[in-house]
Amino acid sequence: MFIALDTSSDATWVPCSGCSGCPSSTLFSPFSSSTYSTISCFFPSCFQLKGFCNATADAPPCAFNQSYGSDSFSAILSGDSLRLAQDIAANYSFGSVNAVSGGDSLPKQGLLGLSRGPTSLLSQTGPMYQGVFSYCLPSFKSYYFSGSLKLGPVGQPRSIRTTPLLHNPHRPSLYYVNLTGLSVGKTQVAVPPGRLAFDPVTGAGTIIDSGTVITRFVKTVYEALRNEFRRQVGAESYSSLGAFDTCFNDAVAPSVPVVTLHFEGMDLALPAENTLIHSSATPLACLAMAAAPDNVNNVVNVIANLQQQNLRVLFDVAGSRVGFARELCN
């Protein structure tokens, strides 16, 4: 099954046979597996997923509900042998999805939880991967559009620039890092004081996320970055397109300045393909970043997957670090 990889999600889940409203025709069939079983609602993993029980059953399986984007689903907590290439994780816990509400933002065939949470792949595989994985996301212009996922310390890049991984006790599943500043070209962006600071009490700070498409900064941070970017691009006019508010004539695109993310201990300069997104309908290029939404995440800066393409992104929970190395991911 082809499933999405999400560094901000704990649980793994797949649509199962008999699912109501599932957007995929590729369904997991529990009864075709000799190693499948349901997991009781009395197991710790059920409490971790905030599951609930059918009180009328003798050995009630754990049921749980989750939301993802604007959609939600219900699932039965299940166990089976998970095979990844030649590795087999026995008794792997995941959700067998039996009903979906919405479905437009759900990964159609399911999701592999790669967060730091107790039900994630890293937590469940323990000694097998030693809290280490990396991925390389191909460019959206890639011909084959094929990247790679490396699990465990073997084969990870030896020379890679890293920044400390931070722990937020209120959102312990997320990969927080210390973003200290931003630059456009050679100019340091005048970020309002304290707006990039990590705060475990409020959840403020910066996370690295594979499940978000475009990078979003706290509103005042984004506006400062955008204004400096516009000043240096110097286009005759700017327009909006969808989530993007800094779109300009595509002819100007080759001369856009480099945006650099300054992390504690390292800098990450983003090439044009990681900074711009081009309209397929009009001759427009847009700054592929936006302000954080006005909801629970409005204090969080998210470094998203479009900004991560053609980078090897290393997550080393055991070593408390996140690393970035330039790589042609295709």
C-alpha positions as CSV (number, residue, x, y, z in Angstrom):
1,M,0.0,0.0,0.0
2,F,1.3,3.5,-0.8
3,I,0.8,5.6,2.3
4,A,1.7,9.2,3.2
5,L,4.6,9.9,5.6
6,D,3.8,12.5,8.3
7,T,6.3,13.6,10.9
8,S,3.5,15.4,12.9
9,S,1.3,12.3,13.3
10,D,1.6,9.5,15.8
11,A,-0.8,6.8,14.6
12,T,-0.5,4.8,11.5
13,W,-3.8,4.0,9.7
14,V,-5.1,2.4,6.6
15,P,-8.6,2.1,5.0
16,C,-10.0,-1.4,5.6
17,S,-12.4,-3.6,3.7
18,G,-16.0,-2.5,4.4
19,C,-15.0,1.1,5.0
20,S,-17.8,3.6,4.6
21,G,-16.8,6.8,2.8
22,C,-13.1,5.8,2.2
23,P,-11.7,7.6,-0.8
24,S,-9.5,4.7,-1.9
25,S,-10.4,1.5,-3.7
26,T,-7.2,-0.1,-2.3
27,L,-8.3,-1.5,1.0
28,F,-6.5,-3.6,3.7
29,S,-8.2,-6.9,4.2
30,P,-7.7,-8.0,7.8
31,F,-9.2,-11.5,7.2
32,S,-6.5,-12.2,4.5
33,S,-3.8,-11.9,7.1
34,S,-2.9,-14.8,9.4
35,T,-1.1,-12.4,11.8
36,Y,-3.8,-9.8,12.2
37,S,-5.6,-9.2,15.5
38,T,-7.6,-6.4,17.1
39,I,-6.2,-4.7,20.2
40,S,-8.2,-4.6,23.4
41,C,-9.3,-1.3,24.8
42,F,-7.5,-2.2,28.0
43,F,-4.1,-2.0,26.4
44,P,-1.9,1.2,27.0
45,S,-1.9,2.0,23.2
46,C,-5.7,2.5,23.4
47,F,-5.3,5.1,26.1
48,Q,-2.6,6.8,24.1
49,L,-5.0,7.2,21.2
50,K,-7.8,8.2,23.5
51,G,-9.8,5.2,22.4
52,F,-13.0,3.9,23.8
53,C,-14.8,0.6,24.4
54,N,-18.0,-1.2,23.5
55,A,-19.1,-2.0,27.0
56,T,-21.4,-4.8,25.8
57,A,-18.6,-6.9,24.3
58,D,-16.8,-9.6,26.3
59,A,-13.3,-8.6,24.9
60,P,-14.0,-5.2,23.4
61,P,-11.5,-4.0,20.7
62,C,-10.2,-0.4,21.0
63,A,-12.1,2.0,18.8
64,F,-10.8,5.6,18.2
65,N,-11.6,8.7,16.2
66,Q,-9.1,11.1,14.7
67,S,-9.2,14.3,12.6
68,Y,-6.8,15.0,9.8
69,G,-7.0,18.4,8.1
70,S,-10.7,19.2,7.6
71,D,-11.7,15.5,7.7
72,S,-12.1,12.8,10.3
73,F,-12.3,9.0,10.5
74,S,-13.1,6.2,12.9
75,A,-11.0,3.1,13.3
76,I,-10.4,-0.1,15.2
77,L,-6.9,-0.4,16.8
78,S,-5.3,-3.4,15.2
79,G,-2.0,-5.3,15.3
80,D,-0.2,-7.1,12.5
81,S,3.3,-7.7,11.1
82,L,4.5,-4.6,9.3
83,R,6.9,-5.2,6.5
84,L,9.1,-2.3,5.2
85,A,11.5,-3.6,2.5
86,Q,13.2,-6.5,4.2
87,D,12.5,-5.4,7.8
88,I,9.5,-6.8,9.7
89,A,8.1,-5.2,12.8
90,A,6.0,-7.8,14.6
91,N,2.8,-6.8,16.4
92,Y,2.7,-3.3,14.9
93,S,-0.2,-1.2,16.1
94,F,-2.3,0.7,13.6
95,G,-5.8,1.9,12.9
96,S,-8.1,-0.1,10.6
97,V,-10.3,2.7,9.3
98,N,-13.9,1.8,9.0
99,A,-15.6,5.1,8.3
100,V,-14.5,8.5,6.9
101,S,-16.2,11.8,7.1
102,G,-15.2,14.3,4.4
103,G,-12.2,12.7,2.7
104,D,-10.8,15.5,0.6
105,S,-7.7,16.1,2.8
106,L,-7.1,12.5,4.0
107,P,-4.3,10.6,2.3
108,K,-6.3,8.2,0.2
109,Q,-4.5,4.9,1.1
110,G,-3.5,5.8,4.6
111,L,-0.7,7.3,6.6
112,L,2.5,6.2,8.4
113,G,3.0,8.2,11.7
114,L,6.7,9.3,11.9
115,S,6.4,11.7,14.9
116,R,8.0,11.3,18.3
117,G,4.8,10.0,19.9
118,P,4.3,6.7,21.8
119,T,2.4,5.0,18.9
120,S,4.6,6.3,16.1
121,L,6.9,4.1,13.9
122,L,10.0,5.1,15.8
123,S,8.5,4.3,19.2
124,Q,7.1,1.0,18.1
125,T,10.3,-0.2,16.4
126,G,12.6,0.9,19.3
127,P,15.9,-1.0,18.9
128,M,15.4,-1.8,15.2
129,Y,15.8,1.9,14.1
130,Q,17.3,3.4,17.2
131,G,15.2,6.6,16.9
132,V,16.8,7.6,13.6
133,F,15.4,8.1,10.1
134,S,15.7,10.5,7.2
135,Y,13.9,11.2,4.0
136,C,14.7,13.0,0.7
137,L,11.8,14.6,-1.1
138,P,12.2,15.1,-4.9
139,S,11.6,18.3,-6.7
140,F,8.1,18.9,-7.9
141,K,9.7,19.3,-11.3
142,S,11.3,15.8,-11.1
143,Y,10.6,13.5,-14.0
144,Y,10.3,10.3,-12.0
145,F,9.1,12.0,-8.8
146,S,10.7,9.3,-6.5
147,G,12.5,10.1,-3.2
148,S,13.7,7.8,-0.5
149,L,13.2,7.0,3.2
150,K,16.1,5.6,5.3
151,L,15.2,4.0,8.6
152,G,17.9,3.5,11.3
153,P,21.4,4.9,11.7
154,V,23.0,2.8,8.9
155,G,23.5,4.6,5.6
156,Q,22.7,8.1,7.0
157,P,25.0,10.9,5.7
158,R,28.1,11.3,7.8
159,S,28.7,14.9,7.0
160,I,25.5,16.8,7.7
161,R,24.8,20.1,9.3
162,T,22.5,19.8,12.3
163,T,20.5,21.9,14.8
164,P,19.3,20.8,18.2
165,L,16.0,19.0,18.5
166,L,13.8,20.7,21.2
167,H,11.2,19.1,23.4
168,N,7.8,20.7,24.0
169,P,6.1,18.8,26.9
170,H,2.6,20.1,25.7
171,R,3.2,19.0,22.1
172,P,5.7,16.2,22.6
173,S,5.1,14.5,19.3
174,L,6.4,17.4,17.2
175,Y,9.9,18.1,16.0
176,Y,10.7,21.5,17.3
177,V,13.9,23.3,16.4
178,N,15.3,26.8,17.2
179,L,14.8,29.1,14.2
180,T,16.8,32.2,15.2
181,G,16.3,34.4,12.1
182,L,15.6,34.9,8.4
183,S,17.5,36.5,5.6
184,V,16.5,37.6,2.1
185,G,19.6,37.9,-0.1
186,K,22.2,39.5,2.2
187,T,19.7,41.4,4.3
188,Q,18.7,40.1,7.7
189,V,14.9,40.4,8.1
190,A,13.8,42.6,10.9
191,V,11.7,40.0,12.8
192,P,9.6,41.5,15.7
193,P,11.3,40.6,19.0
194,G,10.3,37.3,20.5
195,R,8.2,36.1,17.6
196,L,10.6,33.2,16.7
197,A,11.2,32.2,20.3
198,F,10.6,28.6,21.5
199,D,8.0,28.6,24.3
200,P,7.0,25.2,25.7
201,V,4.2,26.8,27.7
202,T,2.3,28.3,24.7
203,G,3.6,25.9,22.1
204,A,5.2,28.7,20.2
205,G,8.3,28.0,18.1
206,T,9.3,26.3,14.9
207,I,8.6,22.7,13.7
208,I,9.9,20.6,10.8
209,D,6.9,18.9,9.1
210,S,6.6,16.6,6.1
211,G,2.8,16.7,6.1
212,T,2.4,20.5,5.4
213,V,2.9,21.6,1.8
214,I,4.1,25.3,2.2
215,T,6.0,26.9,5.0
216,R,4.0,29.1,7.2
217,F,5.3,31.7,9.6
218,V,3.6,33.6,12.5
219,K,1.8,36.5,10.8
220,T,4.2,39.3,11.9
221,V,7.2,37.2,10.9
222,Y,5.8,36.4,7.5
223,E,4.9,40.0,6.8
224,A,8.4,41.1,7.6
225,L,9.9,38.4,5.3
226,R,7.4,39.1,2.5
227,N,8.0,42.9,2.6
228,E,11.8,42.4,2.3
229,F,11.3,39.8,-0.4
230,R,9.0,42.2,-2.4
231,R,11.5,45.0,-2.0
232,Q,14.3,43.0,-3.4
233,V,12.3,41.4,-6.3
234,G,11.1,44.9,-7.3
235,A,8.3,43.7,-9.5
236,E,5.9,46.3,-11.0
237,S,3.0,44.8,-9.1
238,Y,2.0,41.9,-6.9
239,S,-1.2,39.9,-6.8
240,S,-2.7,37.0,-4.8
241,L,-3.4,33.4,-5.9
242,G,-5.0,31.0,-3.4
243,A,-2.9,31.0,-0.2
244,F,-0.2,33.1,-1.8
245,D,-0.2,36.9,-1.6
246,T,3.1,37.7,-3.4
247,C,2.7,36.6,-7.0
248,F,4.4,38.4,-9.9
249,N,5.3,38.1,-13.5
250,D,7.2,34.9,-14.2
251,A,9.8,36.7,-16.2
252,V,11.2,38.2,-13.0
253,A,11.6,34.7,-11.4
254,P,15.2,34.0,-12.5
255,S,16.5,37.0,-10.5
256,V,14.7,36.3,-7.1
257,P,16.9,36.6,-4.0
258,V,17.9,33.6,-1.9
259,V,15.8,33.1,1.3
260,T,18.0,31.7,4.2
261,L,16.7,30.1,7.3
262,H,19.0,30.6,10.3
263,F,18.8,27.8,12.8
264,E,20.8,27.4,16.0
265,G,24.2,26.1,14.8
266,M,23.5,26.2,11.0
267,D,22.0,28.1,8.1
268,L,19.8,26.7,5.3
269,A,19.8,28.7,2.1
270,L,16.8,27.8,-0.1
271,P,17.2,27.8,-3.9
272,A,14.6,29.2,-6.1
273,E,12.7,25.9,-6.6
274,N,12.3,25.8,-2.8
275,T,11.1,29.4,-2.7
276,L,8.8,29.9,-5.6
277,I,5.8,28.1,-7.0
278,H,4.6,28.7,-10.5
279,S,1.1,28.9,-11.7
280,S,0.1,26.4,-14.4
281,A,-2.7,28.6,-15.7
282,T,-1.1,32.1,-15.8
283,P,2.5,33.4,-16.2
284,L,2.9,34.0,-12.5
285,A,5.4,33.0,-9.9
286,C,4.5,33.2,-6.2
287,L,6.5,33.2,-3.0
288,A,5.7,29.7,-1.7
289,M,5.1,30.7,1.9
290,A,2.2,32.2,3.8
291,A,1.1,33.4,7.2
292,A,0.1,30.9,9.9
293,P,-3.7,30.3,10.0
294,D,-5.8,31.9,12.6
295,N,-6.3,28.8,14.7
296,V,-4.5,26.7,17.4
297,N,-1.3,26.8,15.3
298,N,-1.1,30.6,14.9
299,V,2.0,30.7,17.1
300,V,3.9,28.0,15.3
301,N,6.2,28.4,12.4
302,V,6.1,25.3,10.1
303,I,9.0,24.5,7.8
304,A,7.1,22.4,5.2
305,N,7.7,19.9,2.4
306,L,8.0,22.2,-0.6
307,Q,10.9,24.0,1.2
308,Q,12.5,20.6,2.0
309,Q,12.7,19.2,-1.6
310,N,16.1,18.0,-2.7
311,L,17.3,17.9,0.9
312,R,18.2,14.9,3.0
313,V,16.4,15.7,6.2
314,L,17.6,13.7,9.2
315,F,15.7,13.1,12.4
316,D,17.8,11.7,15.2
317,V,15.7,11.6,18.3
318,A,18.3,9.6,20.3
319,G,20.9,12.2,19.5
320,S,18.4,15.2,19.9
321,R,19.2,16.7,16.5
322,V,17.7,17.5,13.1
323,G,20.0,17.7,10.1
324,F,19.9,19.0,6.5
325,A,22.2,18.0,3.6
326,R,21.8,19.0,-0.1
327,E,21.0,16.0,-2.2
328,L,19.4,15.3,-5.6
329,C,16.5,13.2,-4.4
330,N,15.2,11.9,-7.7
